[in-house]
Amino acid sequence: MSEAPSHTPQAPVHTPNGAAVTDLFRMIFQVNARLIADGDELGRDLGFTSARWQVLGAAGDAVRSVAQLARHMGLARQSVQRLVDWLEERGFVVLVDNPDHQRAKLVQLTEKGIETRSKLKSRQIAWVNELGLALSGDDLETALNVLIGLRQGLDKARPARRGAKTDL
């Protein structure tokens, strides 16, 4: 009597590009952690975390609703709402009537918000100018193009849309 063949599924294997993307994602996670920590440090004396600074910056680019800010930033509306609430409570933004939507107020910087955004922007400029000394313009352009390509690829191939498991 012969044994039935074993049908143990084989674990998936990375292609060379898949392995490179995985390594790139790991580095992006590390860089993101450093960006957040350094941004928190740059704004600490003003009471700003990187997240608060990010929303203040986006709100200063254009007058938008919380939902529009969240979409623009690629974040969940609820998390942006909490940050806008913090900014409003401390006088950095006001919520103004939206002519296009009765309930969705627009987020607008106050004079205090404009001044704080300007201070943070000055710090950011000095910081990135120093960081930029370590890299060539060509390398920075290549890195930006790679990130743009990854963003476009992610937009097309979201795991939930493709039925892939996301339990990494």
C-alpha positions in Angstrom: 0.0 0.0 0.0 1.5 3.3 -1.0 1.3 6.5 1.0 -0.8 9.4 -0.2 1.5 12.3 -1.4 1.9 15.1 1.0 0.2 18.3 -0.1 1.8 20.7 2.3 1.5 24.1 0.7 4.7 25.8 -0.1 5.4 29.2 1.5 5.4 32.0 -1.0 8.9 33.2 -2.0 9.8 36.8 -2.9 10.9 37.7 -6.4 14.1 39.7 -6.4 12.0 42.9 -6.8 9.6 41.8 -4.2 12.5 41.3 -1.7 13.8 44.8 -2.7 10.4 46.4 -2.1 10.2 44.6 1.3 13.6 46.0 2.2 12.6 49.4 1.0 9.4 49.3 3.1 11.4 48.4 6.2 13.6 51.4 5.6 10.6 53.7 5.0 9.2 52.5 8.4 12.5 53.4 10.0 12.8 56.8 8.3 9.1 57.5 9.2 9.8 56.8 12.9 12.8 59.2 12.7 10.8 61.9 10.9 8.1 61.7 13.5 10.6 61.8 16.4 12.6 64.7 14.9 9.4 66.6 14.0 8.1 66.1 17.6 11.4 67.6 18.8 11.3 70.6 16.5 7.8 71.6 17.6 8.0 70.5 21.3 8.5 73.9 22.8 5.5 75.2 20.9 3.3 72.3 22.1 3.3 70.6 18.7 3.8 67.0 17.8 4.5 66.0 14.2 0.8 65.0 13.8 -0.4 68.4 15.0 2.1 70.2 12.8 1.1 68.2 9.8 -2.6 69.2 10.2 -1.7 72.8 10.9 0.4 72.8 7.7 -2.3 71.2 5.6 -4.9 73.6 7.0 -2.8 76.5 6.0 -2.4 75.3 2.4 -6.2 75.8 1.7 -9.4 76.2 3.6 -10.9 72.7 3.8 -13.3 70.7 5.8 -12.0 68.0 8.2 -13.0 65.3 5.7 -11.2 67.1 2.9 -8.1 67.6 5.1 -8.1 63.9 5.9 -8.4 62.9 2.3 -5.7 65.3 1.3 -3.4 63.9 3.9 -4.3 60.2 3.4 -5.5 59.9 7.0 -8.7 58.8 8.8 -11.2 61.6 9.3 -11.6 60.8 13.0 -7.9 61.2 13.7 -7.8 64.5 11.8 -10.9 65.6 13.7 -9.2 65.0 17.1 -6.2 67.0 15.9 -8.4 69.9 14.6 -10.2 69.9 17.9 -6.9 70.3 19.7 -5.9 73.1 17.4 -9.2 74.8 17.8 -9.2 74.5 21.6 -5.8 76.3 21.7 -6.7 79.0 19.2 -4.7 77.9 16.2 -7.7 77.4 14.0 -11.4 78.3 13.8 -14.2 76.5 12.2 -16.1 78.6 9.8 -19.3 78.1 7.9 -19.1 76.1 4.7 -21.2 77.4 1.8 -21.2 73.9 0.2 -22.2 71.9 3.3 -24.3 73.0 6.3 -22.7 70.7 8.9 -19.1 70.3 7.6 -17.4 73.4 8.8 -14.2 74.6 7.2 -10.9 74.7 9.1 -9.2 78.1 8.9 -6.0 79.2 10.5 -6.2 82.1 13.1 -3.4 84.7 13.3 -1.9 82.5 16.1 -2.0 79.5 13.7 -0.4 81.5 10.9 2.4 82.7 13.2 3.0 79.2 14.6 3.0 77.7 11.2 5.5 80.2 10.0 7.8 79.4 13.0 7.5 75.7 12.3 8.2 76.2 8.6 11.4 78.2 9.4 12.6 75.4 11.6 11.7 72.8 9.0 13.6 74.7 6.3 16.8 74.9 8.4 16.5 71.2 9.2 15.9 69.9 5.7 18.6 72.3 4.3 21.0 70.6 6.7 19.8 67.1 5.8 20.0 68.0 2.1 23.8 68.5 2.3 24.3 64.8 2.7 22.6 63.9 -0.6 23.0 64.9 -4.2 20.1 66.5 -6.1 20.0 63.5 -8.5 19.7 61.1 -5.6 16.9 63.1 -4.1 15.1 63.3 -7.4 15.4 59.5 -7.9 14.2 58.9 -4.3 11.2 61.1 -4.9 10.4 59.4 -8.2 10.6 55.9 -6.5 8.3 57.0 -3.7 5.8 58.4 -6.2 5.9 55.1 -8.1 5.3 53.2 -4.9 2.4 55.4 -4.0 0.8 54.9 -7.4 1.4 51.1 -7.1 -0.1 51.1 -3.7 -3.2 53.0 -4.9 -3.7 50.3 -7.6 -3.0 47.2 -5.6 -4.5 47.7 -2.2 -4.4 44.3 -0.3 -8.1 44.5 0.7 -9.2 45.1 -2.9 -7.2 42.1 -4.2 -8.4 39.7 -1.5 -4.9 39.3 0.0 -4.5 38.6 3.6 -3.0 41.5 5.5 -1.9 39.7 8.7 1.8 40.5 8.3 
